[in-house]
């Protein structure tokens, strides 16, 4: 007598579910990593675009006194970063701000500071080790992680956690070891760029 078995056994079903579970976890991890890389690249593009737009738009001005949150929202920031009236965001859910600063120790208002909040540690490490440029073409004076760069002027060396284009201790791009110290784990970091 021959008995035919229809359907699947419980062990076969558990095996299929285990395979699906492993593939799902791998897919989610891969997607998460890809989204982080995408957001980092978008942030690099946005910062470069804001700096270029600001320097271009105000190139005929004697200073950057007009720079502020209203200027950032209306002129300098890409439209996709405009959250609400006079509020500019970033791809990590934080905010992006801008204010004028001093290029030298005199109160000349010939520089501006761009900063963005809510940057996760992984993105902070990547962004800190990006080469943001040197010389007058880039206009970069300093880059800081969780350290305001207001007190860094053209030609001065960076202090702890602040990188400057010509610093030997903290050059731009930041060394990975310096970035690890500067970017805080488990918290959202604030990044600062000072341009002239």
N, C-alpha and C positions, 0 to 999 in steps of 0.2 A: 504494500500500500504506500502511495507516494503522497506526502503532505507538502503543499505549496505554501510558502510564507509570503505574505503580501506586506508592503510597507517597510519601514526602517526600524531597526532596533533602537533602544534608548541609547546605547553606547555609540552607535553611528551618529545619532542626532547630537549628542554631546560633543563628539569629535568635530562635527561641522560647525557647531556654535563656537567652539574654542578657536578654530581656524579663523572664523569671521571676527571674533574678538581681537585676536592678534593683529590681523590686517587692519582693523579699525583703529587700534591704538597707534600703529605705525603710520597710518594715513593722517590721523589727527596731529601727531607730532611733526610730520613732514609739512603739513599745511601751516601749522603754527610757526615753524621755522621760516618758511617761505614768506609768510605775512610779515614777520619781524624784519626780514631782509628788505622787503618791499617798502615798509615804513621808514627804515633807515635811509634808503636811497631817496625816498620822497623828501625826507627832512633835509638831506644834503642839497637837493635841488631847490627846495623852498628857501633855505638860508642864503644860498648863492644868489637866487633870483631877487630876494628882498634887498640884499646888500647892493647888487648891481643896479636895481631900479632906483634905490635911494641915491646912490652916488651919481647916477646918470641924471636923474630928475633935478637934483640940487647942485649940479656941477657948476652952474653960473653963480650960485650964491656964495657969499663970503664965509658962511658958517652953516651948521645944521640945526639952528635954533627952531626951525619949523618942524623938526622931527618929533613925533609923539604918537600916541595910540591912534589919534584921528588920521594922521598922515599915513601910518602903517596900514590902517584899514582901507582908506580911500585910494591910495596910490601905490604903495610898495608891495603889499602882500598879494599873492595869487588869490583869485576869487574863491577857490575851494577852501581857503583857510578862514574866510569871513564867517564867523559864527552868528553874530548879531551886530547891531549897530555899535560901532567903536570897539568891538571885541574880536580879536584874532586868535584862532586856535592853532593846534598842531595835530599831526596824525596820531599822536598818542593820547589825545583827549585833554591835553594841557592847554596853556595859553602862551601866546607869543607877544612880547612887548618890545617897545623901542623908545629910547630917549636920547637926547643929545648929551655930549660929554666933552671933555677937554682933550685935545691932541697933545698939548704940552702942559707944563705946570701952570702956565698963565690961564686965565679964564677966557679962552678963545672960542669955545663952542665949535671947534672944527673937527669934531669926531662924533660918532654915535655908537650907542651900545644896543645890541640886539640880544634878547634873551628869551629862552623858551623853557617852560616848566613841564613837570610830569614825565620826564624821560626815564624809562626803566633801565636797570643796570646794564643789561646786554646791549641795548642801543647806545647807552652812554659810552661804553667801552669802544664800540665801533666809531662813534662820532668823534671821540677824543683823539683817535689815532688817524683821522683823516688829515691829509695835507691841505689846509685851508689857504695856502699861498704865502708868498713872501714878496716884499718890495711894494713899490707904489702901484703896480698894476692891480694887486689884490686889495691894497689899502688896509690890510689887517694889522692891527697893533697888538692885540692880545686875544687869547682864548682861555676861558676859565670854566672849571667844573665846580659848582657849588661855591664859587668864590667870585664876588663882583670884581670886575676888571677896571673900575673907575680910576683907581690910583696908578694904573700902568700907562706910561706915556711913550711916545715915539722915542726909540733909542734906549729905553730902560729895560733892564732884565726882569723876567718874571719872578714872582715869589712862589711859595708853595701852592701847588694846584693851578697855577696860572702859567700858560705857555706863551712865549712870544717868538716871533719869527727868527730872531737872532740870538736867543738865549742858549747858553751851553748846558745849563741845568735842566731847563724845561723847554726844549725846542718844539716847534710845530713841524710835523705832527708830533703829538705827545708820544713818548715811549710807552709801550704796553705796561711796563712796571709802574710808571707814573699814573697811567690811566686807571689801573687796578686800585691804587691808593685813593685816587680822587673820586671815582664813581662809587657811591655807597650802595652796598647790597641791601636788598629788601626795602629800599625807599625809592621815591621818585626824585630824580636829580634835576637841577637847573643848570643849563649851559649858557654861557655868555660869550659874545663876540664883540670886540671893539674895532671899529673901522674908522678910517679918515678919508 
